[in-house]
Amino acid sequence: MHLFETEDGDIWVCVNCGREREAEIREKEWEYIFDKDDPTLRCHLCKGPDYEVDG
């Protein structure tokens, strides 16, 4: 999961949305902060996790 600083505050973006919406992220000039590998985090764009944990 990628953390970005936006004009509306910090948001998490999953790997898939980060790839699919890279042009939009650059256009809006969101500043990349860091990555975190945590299955409990949810993407601001698609509302899903980076991956599902088998339980």
PyMOL Python script that loads the backbone (N, CA, C, O; Angstrom):
from pymol import cmd

cmd.read_pdbstr("""\
ATOM      1  N   MET A   1       0.860  -1.167   0.000  1.00  0.00           N
ATOM      2  CA  MET A   1       0.000   0.000   0.000  1.00  0.00           C
ATOM      3  C   MET A   1       0.906   1.230   0.000  1.00  0.00           C
ATOM      4  O   MET A   1       1.893   1.289   0.733  1.00  0.00           O
ATOM      5  N   HIS A   2       0.558   2.202  -0.826  1.00  0.00           N
ATOM      6  CA  HIS A   2       1.325   3.446  -0.927  1.00  0.00           C
ATOM      7  C   HIS A   2       0.583   4.547  -0.173  1.00  0.00           C
ATOM      8  O   HIS A   2      -0.636   4.676  -0.290  1.00  0.00           O
ATOM      9  N   LEU A   3       1.318   5.331   0.591  1.00  0.00           N
ATOM     10  CA  LEU A   3       0.739   6.488   1.267  1.00  0.00           C
ATOM     11  C   LEU A   3       1.104   7.737   0.475  1.00  0.00           C
ATOM     12  O   LEU A   3       2.271   7.968   0.159  1.00  0.00           O
ATOM     13  N   PHE A   4       0.084   8.543   0.158  1.00  0.00           N
ATOM     14  CA  PHE A   4       0.289   9.785  -0.571  1.00  0.00           C
ATOM     15  C   PHE A   4      -0.250  10.947   0.235  1.00  0.00           C
ATOM     16  O   PHE A   4      -1.268  10.829   0.918  1.00  0.00           O
ATOM     17  N   GLU A   5       0.450  12.080   0.149  1.00  0.00           N
ATOM     18  CA  GLU A   5      -0.041  13.332   0.719  1.00  0.00           C
ATOM     19  C   GLU A   5      -0.799  14.050  -0.395  1.00  0.00           C
ATOM     20  O   GLU A   5      -0.250  14.302  -1.467  1.00  0.00           O
ATOM     21  N   THR A   6      -2.066  14.378  -0.133  1.00  0.00           N
ATOM     22  CA  THR A   6      -2.894  15.067  -1.124  1.00  0.00           C
ATOM     23  C   THR A   6      -3.364  16.397  -0.556  1.00  0.00           C
ATOM     24  O   THR A   6      -3.135  16.706   0.614  1.00  0.00           O
ATOM     25  N   GLU A   7      -4.018  17.171  -1.395  1.00  0.00           N
ATOM     26  CA  GLU A   7      -4.556  18.453  -0.950  1.00  0.00           C
ATOM     27  C   GLU A   7      -5.639  18.278   0.105  1.00  0.00           C
ATOM     28  O   GLU A   7      -5.932  19.205   0.860  1.00  0.00           O
ATOM     29  N   ASP A   8      -6.242  17.074   0.159  1.00  0.00           N
ATOM     30  CA  ASP A   8      -7.295  16.786   1.132  1.00  0.00           C
ATOM     31  C   ASP A   8      -6.819  15.949   2.318  1.00  0.00           C
ATOM     32  O   ASP A   8      -7.630  15.513   3.135  1.00  0.00           O
ATOM     33  N   GLY A   9      -5.518  15.724   2.416  1.00  0.00           N
ATOM     34  CA  GLY A   9      -4.966  14.915   3.498  1.00  0.00           C
ATOM     35  C   GLY A   9      -4.288  13.667   2.966  1.00  0.00           C
ATOM     36  O   GLY A   9      -4.271  13.426   1.759  1.00  0.00           O
ATOM     37  N   ASP A  10      -3.733  12.878   3.863  1.00  0.00           N
ATOM     38  CA  ASP A  10      -3.014  11.664   3.482  1.00  0.00           C
ATOM     39  C   ASP A  10      -3.993  10.547   3.144  1.00  0.00           C
ATOM     40  O   ASP A  10      -5.007  10.369   3.819  1.00  0.00           O
ATOM     41  N   ILE A  11      -3.676   9.796   2.086  1.00  0.00           N
ATOM     42  CA  ILE A  11      -4.520   8.670   1.684  1.00  0.00           C
ATOM     43  C   ILE A  11      -3.654   7.469   1.317  1.00  0.00           C
ATOM     44  O   ILE A  11      -2.517   7.616   0.870  1.00  0.00           O
ATOM     45  N   TRP A  12      -4.216   6.281   1.516  1.00  0.00           N
ATOM     46  CA  TRP A  12      -3.579   5.035   1.111  1.00  0.00           C
ATOM     47  C   TRP A  12      -4.100   4.654  -0.272  1.00  0.00           C
ATOM     48  O   TRP A  12      -5.292   4.781  -0.549  1.00  0.00           O
ATOM     49  N   VAL A  13      -3.202   4.189  -1.135  1.00  0.00           N
ATOM     50  CA  VAL A  13      -3.562   3.732  -2.473  1.00  0.00           C
ATOM     51  C   VAL A  13      -2.923   2.361  -2.681  1.00  0.00           C
ATOM     52  O   VAL A  13      -1.722   2.186  -2.476  1.00  0.00           O
ATOM     53  N   CYS A  14      -3.747   1.384  -3.093  1.00  0.00           N
ATOM     54  CA  CYS A  14      -3.224   0.034  -3.292  1.00  0.00           C
ATOM     55  C   CYS A  14      -2.318  -0.012  -4.530  1.00  0.00           C
ATOM     56  O   CYS A  14      -2.323   0.906  -5.351  1.00  0.00           O
ATOM     57  N   VAL A  15      -1.554  -1.080  -4.644  1.00  0.00           N
ATOM     58  CA  VAL A  15      -0.608  -1.246  -5.742  1.00  0.00           C
ATOM     59  C   VAL A  15      -1.327  -1.202  -7.088  1.00  0.00           C
ATOM     60  O   VAL A  15      -0.859  -0.539  -8.014  1.00  0.00           O
ATOM     61  N   ASN A  16      -2.465  -1.903  -7.210  1.00  0.00           N
ATOM     62  CA  ASN A  16      -3.194  -1.935  -8.480  1.00  0.00           C
ATOM     63  C   ASN A  16      -3.699  -0.552  -8.886  1.00  0.00           C
ATOM     64  O   ASN A  16      -3.509  -0.145 -10.032  1.00  0.00           O
ATOM     65  N   CYS A  17      -4.330   0.168  -7.981  1.00  0.00           N
ATOM     66  CA  CYS A  17      -4.819   1.513  -8.294  1.00  0.00           C
ATOM     67  C   CYS A  17      -3.652   2.457  -8.580  1.00  0.00           C
ATOM     68  O   CYS A  17      -3.760   3.347  -9.424  1.00  0.00           O
ATOM     69  N   GLY A  18      -2.548   2.263  -7.880  1.00  0.00           N
ATOM     70  CA  GLY A  18      -1.369   3.082  -8.125  1.00  0.00           C
ATOM     71  C   GLY A  18      -0.879   2.942  -9.551  1.00  0.00           C
ATOM     72  O   GLY A  18      -0.484   3.927 -10.175  1.00  0.00           O
ATOM     73  N   ARG A  19      -0.902   1.712 -10.078  1.00  0.00           N
ATOM     74  CA  ARG A  19      -0.496   1.465 -11.463  1.00  0.00           C
ATOM     75  C   ARG A  19      -1.547   1.995 -12.441  1.00  0.00           C
ATOM     76  O   ARG A  19      -1.218   2.696 -13.398  1.00  0.00           O
ATOM     77  N   GLU A  20      -2.814   1.652 -12.190  1.00  0.00           N
ATOM     78  CA  GLU A  20      -3.889   2.012 -13.107  1.00  0.00           C
ATOM     79  C   GLU A  20      -4.130   3.519 -13.186  1.00  0.00           C
ATOM     80  O   GLU A  20      -4.533   4.030 -14.230  1.00  0.00           O
ATOM     81  N   ARG A  21      -3.890   4.216 -12.102  1.00  0.00           N
ATOM     82  CA  ARG A  21      -4.206   5.656 -12.049  1.00  0.00           C
ATOM     83  C   ARG A  21      -2.962   6.518 -11.873  1.00  0.00           C
ATOM     84  O   ARG A  21      -3.031   7.622 -11.332  1.00  0.00           O
ATOM     85  N   GLU A  22      -1.831   6.009 -12.332  1.00  0.00           N
ATOM     86  CA  GLU A  22      -0.556   6.717 -12.202  1.00  0.00           C
ATOM     87  C   GLU A  22      -0.611   8.110 -12.834  1.00  0.00           C
ATOM     88  O   GLU A  22      -0.119   9.073 -12.245  1.00  0.00           O
ATOM     89  N   ALA A  23      -1.199   8.229 -14.017  1.00  0.00           N
ATOM     90  CA  ALA A  23      -1.273   9.533 -14.690  1.00  0.00           C
ATOM     91  C   ALA A  23      -2.089  10.528 -13.870  1.00  0.00           C
ATOM     92  O   ALA A  23      -1.712  11.693 -13.741  1.00  0.00           O
ATOM     93  N   GLU A  24      -3.206  10.065 -13.319  1.00  0.00           N
ATOM     94  CA  GLU A  24      -4.054  10.927 -12.490  1.00  0.00           C
ATOM     95  C   GLU A  24      -3.311  11.376 -11.232  1.00  0.00           C
ATOM     96  O   GLU A  24      -3.407  12.538 -10.836  1.00  0.00           O
ATOM     97  N   ILE A  25      -2.576  10.464 -10.607  1.00  0.00           N
ATOM     98  CA  ILE A  25      -1.817  10.783  -9.396  1.00  0.00           C
ATOM     99  C   ILE A  25      -0.756  11.834  -9.701  1.00  0.00           C
ATOM    100  O   ILE A  25      -0.563  12.767  -8.921  1.00  0.00           O
ATOM    101  N   ARG A  26      -0.067  11.688 -10.827  1.00  0.00           N
ATOM    102  CA  ARG A  26       0.945  12.681 -11.222  1.00  0.00           C
ATOM    103  C   ARG A  26       0.310  14.027 -11.548  1.00  0.00           C
ATOM    104  O   ARG A  26       0.827  15.077 -11.168  1.00  0.00           O
ATOM    105  N   GLU A  27      -0.828  13.984 -12.261  1.00  0.00           N
ATOM    106  CA  GLU A  27      -1.514  15.219 -12.641  1.00  0.00           C
ATOM    107  C   GLU A  27      -1.958  16.012 -11.413  1.00  0.00           C
ATOM    108  O   GLU A  27      -1.853  17.238 -11.384  1.00  0.00           O
ATOM    109  N   LYS A  28      -2.453  15.301 -10.402  1.00  0.00           N
ATOM    110  CA  LYS A  28      -2.909  15.958  -9.169  1.00  0.00           C
ATOM    111  C   LYS A  28      -1.751  16.302  -8.242  1.00  0.00           C
ATOM    112  O   LYS A  28      -1.943  16.943  -7.208  1.00  0.00           O
ATOM    113  N   GLU A  29      -0.531  15.867  -8.622  1.00  0.00           N
ATOM    114  CA  GLU A  29       0.694  16.151  -7.872  1.00  0.00           C
ATOM    115  C   GLU A  29       0.643  15.640  -6.438  1.00  0.00           C
ATOM    116  O   GLU A  29       1.095  16.310  -5.510  1.00  0.00           O
ATOM    117  N   TRP A  30       0.079  14.429  -6.269  1.00  0.00           N
ATOM    118  CA  TRP A  30       0.102  13.800  -4.957  1.00  0.00           C
ATOM    119  C   TRP A  30       1.539  13.437  -4.627  1.00  0.00           C
ATOM    120  O   TRP A  30       2.251  12.896  -5.474  1.00  0.00           O
ATOM    121  N   GLU A  31       1.971  13.723  -3.418  1.00  0.00           N
ATOM    122  CA  GLU A  31       3.350  13.434  -3.009  1.00  0.00           C
ATOM    123  C   GLU A  31       3.413  12.064  -2.338  1.00  0.00           C
ATOM    124  O   GLU A  31       2.749  11.807  -1.334  1.00  0.00           O
ATOM    125  N   TYR A  32       4.240  11.189  -2.928  1.00  0.00           N
ATOM    126  CA  TYR A  32       4.462   9.858  -2.366  1.00  0.00           C
ATOM    127  C   TYR A  32       5.212  10.003  -1.047  1.00  0.00           C
ATOM    128  O   TYR A  32       6.197  10.737  -0.972  1.00  0.00           O
ATOM    129  N   ILE A  33       4.751   9.306   0.000  1.00  0.00           N
ATOM    130  CA  ILE A  33       5.400   9.370   1.304  1.00  0.00           C
ATOM    131  C   ILE A  33       6.170   8.074   1.569  1.00  0.00           C
ATOM    132  O   ILE A  33       7.391   8.110   1.722  1.00  0.00           O
ATOM    133  N   PHE A  34       5.474   6.923   1.628  1.00  0.00           N
ATOM    134  CA  PHE A  34       6.136   5.639   1.813  1.00  0.00           C
ATOM    135  C   PHE A  34       5.166   4.502   1.532  1.00  0.00           C
ATOM    136  O   PHE A  34       3.974   4.726   1.325  1.00  0.00           O
ATOM    137  N   ASP A  35       5.692   3.270   1.527  1.00  0.00           N
ATOM    138  CA  ASP A  35       4.895   2.049   1.365  1.00  0.00           C
ATOM    139  C   ASP A  35       4.764   1.352   2.709  1.00  0.00           C
ATOM    140  O   ASP A  35       5.625   1.478   3.579  1.00  0.00           O
ATOM    141  N   LYS A  36       3.676   0.619   2.861  1.00  0.00           N
ATOM    142  CA  LYS A  36       3.497  -0.206   4.057  1.00  0.00           C
ATOM    143  C   LYS A  36       2.791  -1.490   3.642  1.00  0.00           C
ATOM    144  O   LYS A  36       1.784  -1.453   2.935  1.00  0.00           O
ATOM    145  N   ASP A  37       3.312  -2.603   4.076  1.00  0.00           N
ATOM    146  CA  ASP A  37       2.750  -3.911   3.772  1.00  0.00           C
ATOM    147  C   ASP A  37       1.869  -4.333   4.942  1.00  0.00           C
ATOM    148  O   ASP A  37       2.345  -4.939   5.902  1.00  0.00           O
ATOM    149  N   ASP A  38       0.573  -4.005   4.853  1.00  0.00           N
ATOM    150  CA  ASP A  38      -0.355  -4.272   5.949  1.00  0.00           C
ATOM    151  C   ASP A  38      -1.715  -4.647   5.364  1.00  0.00           C
ATOM    152  O   ASP A  38      -2.368  -3.802   4.751  1.00  0.00           O
ATOM    153  N   PRO A  39      -2.155  -5.889   5.537  1.00  0.00           N
ATOM    154  CA  PRO A  39      -3.412  -6.334   4.932  1.00  0.00           C
ATOM    155  C   PRO A  39      -4.660  -5.670   5.521  1.00  0.00           C
ATOM    156  O   PRO A  39      -5.750  -5.820   4.969  1.00  0.00           O
ATOM    157  N   THR A  40      -4.520  -4.944   6.623  1.00  0.00           N
ATOM    158  CA  THR A  40      -5.694  -4.281   7.210  1.00  0.00           C
ATOM    159  C   THR A  40      -5.950  -2.905   6.598  1.00  0.00           C
ATOM    160  O   THR A  40      -7.029  -2.342   6.785  1.00  0.00           O
ATOM    161  N   LEU A  41      -4.978  -2.356   5.869  1.00  0.00           N
ATOM    162  CA  LEU A  41      -5.158  -1.051   5.235  1.00  0.00           C
ATOM    163  C   LEU A  41      -6.093  -1.181   4.039  1.00  0.00           C
ATOM    164  O   LEU A  41      -6.110  -2.216   3.373  1.00  0.00           O
ATOM    165  N   ARG A  42      -6.858  -0.150   3.768  1.00  0.00           N
ATOM    166  CA  ARG A  42      -7.778  -0.140   2.639  1.00  0.00           C
ATOM    167  C   ARG A  42      -7.470   1.037   1.723  1.00  0.00           C
ATOM    168  O   ARG A  42      -7.154   2.135   2.180  1.00  0.00           O
ATOM    169  N   CYS A  43      -7.567   0.786   0.435  1.00  0.00           N
ATOM    170  CA  CYS A  43      -7.299   1.790  -0.593  1.00  0.00           C
ATOM    171  C   CYS A  43      -8.394   2.856  -0.592  1.00  0.00           C
ATOM    172  O   CYS A  43      -9.580   2.537  -0.515  1.00  0.00           O
ATOM    173  N   HIS A  44      -7.996   4.094  -0.677  1.00  0.00           N
ATOM    174  CA  HIS A  44      -8.941   5.216  -0.731  1.00  0.00           C
ATOM    175  C   HIS A  44      -9.754   5.192  -2.031  1.00  0.00           C
ATOM    176  O   HIS A  44     -10.895   5.655  -2.059  1.00  0.00           O
ATOM    177  N   LEU A  45      -9.171   4.656  -3.101  1.00  0.00           N
ATOM    178  CA  LEU A  45      -9.817   4.696  -4.410  1.00  0.00           C
ATOM    179  C   LEU A  45     -10.778   3.529  -4.638  1.00  0.00           C
ATOM    180  O   LEU A  45     -11.916   3.743  -5.056  1.00  0.00           O
ATOM    181  N   CYS A  46     -10.331   2.288  -4.367  1.00  0.00           N
ATOM    182  CA  CYS A  46     -11.177   1.117  -4.642  1.00  0.00           C
ATOM    183  C   CYS A  46     -11.755   0.499  -3.379  1.00  0.00           C
ATOM    184  O   CYS A  46     -12.605  -0.388  -3.458  1.00  0.00           O
ATOM    185  N   LYS A  47     -11.307   0.955  -2.220  1.00  0.00           N
ATOM    186  CA  LYS A  47     -11.760   0.481  -0.899  1.00  0.00           C
ATOM    187  C   LYS A  47     -11.298  -0.939  -0.567  1.00  0.00           C
ATOM    188  O   LYS A  47     -11.759  -1.522   0.415  1.00  0.00           O
ATOM    189  N   GLY A  48     -10.392  -1.504  -1.375  1.00  0.00           N
ATOM    190  CA  GLY A  48      -9.914  -2.852  -1.132  1.00  0.00           C
ATOM    191  C   GLY A  48      -8.498  -2.880  -0.578  1.00  0.00           C
ATOM    192  O   GLY A  48      -7.821  -1.852  -0.535  1.00  0.00           O
ATOM    193  N   PRO A  49      -8.045  -4.071  -0.147  1.00  0.00           N
ATOM    194  CA  PRO A  49      -6.678  -4.234   0.347  1.00  0.00           C
ATOM    195  C   PRO A  49      -5.715  -4.507  -0.798  1.00  0.00           C
ATOM    196  O   PRO A  49      -6.143  -4.740  -1.928  1.00  0.00           O
ATOM    197  N   ASP A  50      -4.421  -4.480  -0.514  1.00  0.00           N
ATOM    198  CA  ASP A  50      -3.431  -4.902  -1.507  1.00  0.00           C
ATOM    199  C   ASP A  50      -3.591  -6.380  -1.815  1.00  0.00           C
ATOM    200  O   ASP A  50      -3.446  -6.812  -2.959  1.00  0.00           O
ATOM    201  N   TYR A  51      -3.898  -7.157  -0.763  1.00  0.00           N
ATOM    202  CA  TYR A  51      -4.055  -8.606  -0.907  1.00  0.00           C
ATOM    203  C   TYR A  51      -4.900  -9.115   0.228  1.00  0.00           C
ATOM    204  O   TYR A  51      -5.032  -8.456   1.260  1.00  0.00           O
ATOM    205  N   GLU A  52      -5.473 -10.280   0.046  1.00  0.00           N
ATOM    206  CA  GLU A  52      -6.285 -10.925   1.065  1.00  0.00           C
ATOM    207  C   GLU A  52      -5.411 -11.907   1.840  1.00  0.00           C
ATOM    208  O   GLU A  52      -4.565 -12.584   1.254  1.00  0.00           O
ATOM    209  N   VAL A  53      -5.611 -11.986   3.143  1.00  0.00           N
ATOM    210  CA  VAL A  53      -4.886 -12.929   3.983  1.00  0.00           C
ATOM    211  C   VAL A  53      -5.744 -14.185   4.150  1.00  0.00           C
ATOM    212  O   VAL A  53      -6.906 -14.109   4.549  1.00  0.00           O
ATOM    213  N   ASP A  54      -5.154 -15.332   3.839  1.00  0.00           N
ATOM    214  CA  ASP A  54      -5.876 -16.595   4.041  1.00  0.00           C
ATOM    215  C   ASP A  54      -5.915 -16.904   5.517  1.00  0.00           C
ATOM    216  O   ASP A  54      -4.883 -16.891   6.187  1.00  0.00           O
ATOM    217  N   GLY A  55      -7.101 -17.184   6.028  1.00  0.00           N
ATOM    218  CA  GLY A  55      -7.204 -17.415   7.446  1.00  0.00           C
ATOM    219  C   GLY A  55      -7.624 -18.787   7.725  1.00  0.00           C
ATOM    220  O   GLY A  55      -7.766 -19.164   8.888  1.00  0.00           O
TER     221      GLY A  55
END
""", "prot")
cmd.dss("prot")
cmd.show_as("cartoon", "prot")
cmd.util.cbc("prot")
cmd.orient("prot")
